[in-house]
């Protein structure tokens, strides 16, 4: 039976898009290199963006501190929540790993590293007396670490793993810890590299990415933070950042770097524009293409490039590739080339089971559904 829709509720429903548009404020133009645009003029669905803000305000999503979106190289949305603000240095945890991939590329661009087939142990002649010596360890390459597929017995998702990152943190010499790791074995129920997609058996290993940062330091003769400032951050106009170091002073390329949300969006834009920022080639296009190519299957629902995740999300009913920097707590920088889109979501929901799911939900159910 048809029930008459109350006039006041109908009026409210019809007014919702205009109310959303009235509440929307375009990102502020600042002296940080970002061009800005008005999402209304670009025909974004303002009601959907307003619904996202209501979702964040009602407590449904925990710990989300910012959502920043750019399209076609211009910021169109910028919102801060739960104590977040434009100057906050967000601890993006393992999203830092994707920055380390950029720095490896910058060192290769400069001829300081020969390429991804360079052998890891060759950079550390002073560490030759390692535990569990094995010729297969000497054959481990930078590409093996970039794709989380080395033969080190290292798996952060397995608390019993010799290389679990929590074991590394309680030692003083993190580099020695990594180089001393044994060769992994493959039980009958485990997929061997030769039987894996792309010929690589993926296992998430922070110790390996820390080692990559140490390789960059050895190759450039500079601390990781100093090289990052010269090769990446200053060219992007990033002036506020915090890098962590190991107990012995080696830059921590595996996690914990802190950036402002708009600066994280710059890193995404750099990936989207094949290494260019405001017309300047910061990282070579060749490296960016290689970095954002699938080299391993991480999970049934995700592939992996060089320390960047590769997902698929629906846009107007069609699945589209989205590359992502991803860190504990649900911190993300999504890059969707087909839509010329970058979306930053920062969060403090560290070690919460639903943290990644809720950030991906924000991206899928609100940002992407609001697209023109």
C-alpha positions, 0 to 999 in steps of 0.5 A: 500500500502506498504511504504518502511521503510527508511534505516536510521530509520530502522538502528536506530530502530535496534540499539535501544536495543544496545544503551539502553544497552550501556547507562545502568549503573548497580547499584553501589556496596556500603557498605549498604548490597545490592548485585548488578547485571547487568540487561543485564546479567540477560536478562532484556529488556534494550530497555524497561528500556531505554523507561522508562527513556525517558518517565521520561525525556520528562515530561510525568510523573511529580515528579518521583524522583527515580526508584530502582529495585531488583530481586532475592535479588540483585539490577539490576536497580537504576535511579534518576530523577527530583532532586532525588539522592541516599542520598535523604530522601524521604517523602513517606507519608502513605507508612510509615503505612506499616512500622508501621505494621512491628513494631507491628509485632516486638513488638508481636515477643518480647512478648510485645504485646499479639497479634492482638486481644489485645484491643486498649483501654487497652493500655491507662488506663490514657485515660479512660474518652473518649467521646462517650463511647460505649462497642463496642469501648472497643472491638476494637482490634489491628487487626481492626486498622491494617485492616482499619476496626474498628468501629470508624467513621473515613474516610480520604476519606470523608471530613465530617468524624469525624475522617478525618486526617485533623481534627486530625492535628489541635488538640494537643492531636492526641491520645485523638482525636482518642480514642474519635471518635464515633461509625460509622453508616451505612446508607442504601447504605453503606455495613455493616461489616457482608455483606463485603468481609472478614467480614470487612468494610474498611475505610482509617483511618490515626488516627487509624494507629497513635494509633497503633504507640502509642500502640507500644510506650506504649508496648515497653516503647520506642519512635517509632523512637527508637524502629524502629531503634533497631528492624528494621532499624539497622538490615537492615543497615539503618542509615539515617531516619527521623520520625515525632512526634505529638505535644505531642511527640508521634511517627507518625506511620501514615505517613511522615517517610523519607527513602533513596530509596535503604533502602525502597527496603530493606523493600520490600526485607524483606517482600519478604523474610518472614522477613529475611535480609542477612540470619538474621530473623529480623521479624518472618516469621509467622508475615510476612505471616499474614501481607501479607494475605488479610484481607479486600477488600479496593476497587474493584481493591485492597485488604488489608492485615495489612497496606499493599495493595494487587494489581494484575498486568499482567506479560507476560499476566498472573495476578500476586499478588503484595503487596505494601507500598503506599503513597500520591504523588505516592510513592510505594514499590512493592513486587511481590513474583512470580517474586522475585521482589521489585520495589521502585518508589518515587515521589513528586507529592503530592495531584495530582490526577494522582500521583498513576496512573502514578507510577502504570503505570511505574511499570506495563508498564515498570518495569514488561514489562522489566522482563526477 
